[in-house]
Amino acid sequence: MAAFSLPGWLQRRASAPQAWCRTALATEASLEACAAAISAQLGSAGETADLGLVFVSASFASDLPRLLPLLRQRLQATHWLGCLAGGVIGTAPAQPARELEQQPAVSVALLRLPGARIQPFAIPPQPLPDLDGSADPWRALVGAAPGWSDHSMLLLIDPSFSGINDLIAGLDYACPAAVKLGGIASPHSAPHGSLLFDQGVWGGAVGCLIDGAWGLDPVVAQGCRPIGPVFEVEQAQRNVVLQLSQGDQRNTPVAALQAILTDLTPEERELVKHSLFLGVGYNSFSLEPGGGEGNAAFLVRNLVGVDPRNGAVAVAERMRVGQQVQFQLRDGAASSQELRQLLALQQQRQPQPLAALLFACLGRGAGLYGHADGDVGLCRQQFGDLPIAGAFCNGELGPVGGTTHLHGYTASWGFLVPRPTPTAAAATATAGQGDSPPL
């Protein structure tokens, strides 16, 4: 029989390396036992992963420096990133994803991303570049070469890092097109940092740029629902709102809230006592469906104080006259409904994701939903057995209105999806000139 040669386009497709995600989740009592269980679950992959992500419960804080050496003895990955967490999110082989709170656990995700450019970085806990100066020093912090423009960024921050908001603003300044996702690691009393990078433990901030053939689609679920009308800020001093207006009516924030209370149910009035927030509007918000933000019109912020003398409220955000605001309530039902809608929009997008990363607030989980696996369970309804890894954080990072923010009580998702590249597009356009597949 004569030798058969595959057409050129099929040879290229057959020989192209395949993307994969392999995850493991261990709940053993000791770090060594967790590392051994992770290794047994992942087995011998044969190929080296491009990126290994590790999320470790705070139970192992004192032993954290030993973890990466244990994993690197058993598993092969070019780059390693991770952090200590208030709880971990992970997926064991042939099992659904789980959220593990207040118990020892280690979650690992190994990613093979052909065609991706991965640039890890570690930012030491030292003075940051000037926000009023050139963007070049900021780009140098993360190793962003001139050709890196349309990329994604994973960012994990030590809780002792000073100037977290300045860091986020600076990275938005340096890399405005990059989707930035991540969170603040768990604090602890051990004499070392909370972050994992390369072969050891770090303070400051760590992360990586992902560019080329792969990227992250963001979904940021703030978990609140609005109550009452939309107001405009008439008077404000720094983070204190003194007066609100609705049409021709002007009132203090406390008086405006009291008027809203009369229309609430008894259950909602009870929620106001401990789950009341303020939504702060931004004119730059993108309301495009599928943009990772659904139809959110507000950045939800904590109310940090009330002055009964003048009816003013203090907000965990710098306020300005003319901003639109709306009071918000947080509960399990509202969080479920919002996340379900956002995930449904994401599920409609193409192509489908390889894996998902979740950075969730410590205030979510069973305490919010009344049962375990509230967020990952909603994801399973839309995406089936999609591998999920992540952490419960002390603050979550994600984009709202095209700007990266530090959130609370939020689920910040990153769906890892293939991205078209100029090389791939050119290959598609010219595929088979002379050797195209038969119709």
Secondary structure, DSSP 8 states (H G I E B T S, - for coil): -------HHHHHHHHS---EEEEEEE--SSHHHHHHHHHHHH---SS-EEEEEEEEEGGGGGGGGGHHHHHHHH--EEEEEEEEESEEEE--TTS--EEEESS--EEEEEEE-TTEEEEEEEE-SS----TTS-SHHHHHHHT--TT--S-EEEEEE-TT-S-HHHHHHHHHHH-TT-EEEEEE----SSSS-SEEETTEEESSEEEEEEEESEEEEEEEE--EEE-S--EEEEEEETTEEEEEEETTEEE-HHHHHHHHHTTS-HHHHHHHTTSEEEEEE-TT----TTSSSTT--EEEEEEEEEETTTTEEEESS---TT-EEEEEEE-HHHHHHHHHHHHHHHHTSSS--SEEEEEEETTSHHHHHSSTTHHHHHHHHHHTT--EEEEEESSEEEEETTEEEEESS-EEEEEEEE---HHHHHHHHHTTTTT----
